[in-house]
Every structure is written in C-alpha cells, then in structure tokens.
Amino acid sequence: MNDQNNAQPTSAAYVTFSTTPEGPSIALGVPAEQSGLLMRSVSAATGVAGSALGPYLMARALHLVKSDAPWQLQVALLVLAALLPLLYILLGRRS
C-alpha cells in the first residue's frame, strides 16, 4: 500500500490568522512533501475568490470614478473581471 494513504496529520501543518491595524493576514504551512498540494489549493481558492469578488470590485470602481463609459463597455469589464480568474485556474491546471 501507498504510504500517503496511511499518512496521519502532523503538527507540522498549521494555519495562522492575525489582525493588525494594517489589516488581516494569514499564514499557511505544511510538511515539505505536501507543498505541491498546498500550492494547487491556494491557486484554486484564489481563482474562485477572484471570480466571486472581481465583478463586485469592478462595479464599485466604475461607480467611484463616475465612469462615462457606455453601458456595454461597463458590462464587458464586469464579465472580464469574472472570467479572468477562472481562466487562471483552467490554464494553471494544464501545467
């Protein structure tokens, strides 16, 4: 049998959340043999979060700068904000 199937969690893996006046921060750590899995997970989570938050942040930015752009351009920017992080995930899985 494969040793990875029988692997038990160790104290070497950790997640630390902290909040400072400058803003929140997060630190992740795993054993060296699991670092590839951590990087793939962080990459996927970043892409999903970007696709979820991207259109909202783009809409806020367009509202804040009081853009006089046509509505078609604004919709195109919102779609781009949603799709680019997903493309990042899809293209990242190829490598």
C-alpha positions in Angstrom: 0.0 0.0 0.0 1.0 3.6 -0.6 2.3 5.4 2.5 0.5 8.6 1.6 -2.9 6.8 2.0 -1.9 5.9 5.6 -0.4 9.3 6.4 -1.7 10.9 9.6 -1.9 14.7 10.1 1.1 16.1 11.9 1.8 19.1 14.0 4.0 20.5 11.1 0.9 21.7 9.3 -0.6 25.0 10.5 -2.8 27.9 9.6 -2.4 31.2 11.4 -4.8 34.2 11.2 -3.8 37.5 12.6 -5.3 41.0 12.6 -3.2 44.2 12.9 -4.0 47.9 12.4 -2.6 47.5 8.8 -5.1 44.7 8.0 -5.7 41.0 8.4 -3.1 38.4 7.4 -3.0 34.6 7.0 0.0 32.2 7.2 -0.1 28.6 6.0 2.4 25.9 6.4 2.6 22.2 5.6 5.3 19.5 5.5 7.6 19.7 2.5 6.1 16.6 0.8 2.7 18.2 0.8 3.8 21.6 -0.5 2.6 20.9 -4.1 -0.9 20.2 -2.8 -0.9 23.4 -0.8 0.1 25.5 -3.8 -2.6 23.9 -6.0 -5.2 24.5 -3.3 -4.2 28.2 -2.8 -4.2 28.7 -6.6 -7.7 27.3 -6.9 -9.0 29.3 -3.9 -7.5 32.5 -5.3 -9.2 32.0 -8.7 -12.6 31.2 -7.2 -12.4 34.1 -4.8 -11.3 36.4 -7.6 -14.2 35.3 -9.8 -16.6 35.9 -6.9 -15.3 39.3 -5.8 -14.0 40.6 -9.2 -17.3 41.8 -10.6 -18.3 43.5 -7.4 -15.0 45.3 -7.1 -15.0 46.3 -10.7 -18.6 47.7 -10.3 -17.5 49.6 -7.2 -14.5 51.0 -9.1 -16.7 52.1 -12.0 -19.1 53.8 -9.7 -16.4 55.5 -7.7 -14.7 57.1 -10.7 -18.1 58.0 -12.1 -17.2 56.5 -15.5 -18.9 58.0 -18.5 -18.2 54.8 -20.5 -21.1 53.3 -22.4 -23.0 50.6 -20.5 -21.8 47.9 -23.0 -18.2 48.7 -22.0 -19.0 48.5 -18.3 -20.7 45.1 -18.8 -17.7 43.9 -20.7 -15.4 44.9 -17.9 -17.6 43.2 -15.3 -17.6 40.0 -17.4 -13.8 40.2 -17.8 -13.4 40.6 -14.0 -15.4 37.4 -13.5 -13.8 35.3 -16.2 -10.1 36.1 -15.9 -9.6 34.4 -12.5 -11.4 31.3 -13.8 -9.1 31.3 -16.9 -6.2 31.5 -14.5 -7.4 28.3 -12.8 -8.1 26.4 -16.0 -4.7 27.4 -17.6 -2.9 26.7 -14.3 -4.2 23.1 -14.3 -2.5 22.4 -17.6 0.9 22.9 -16.3 
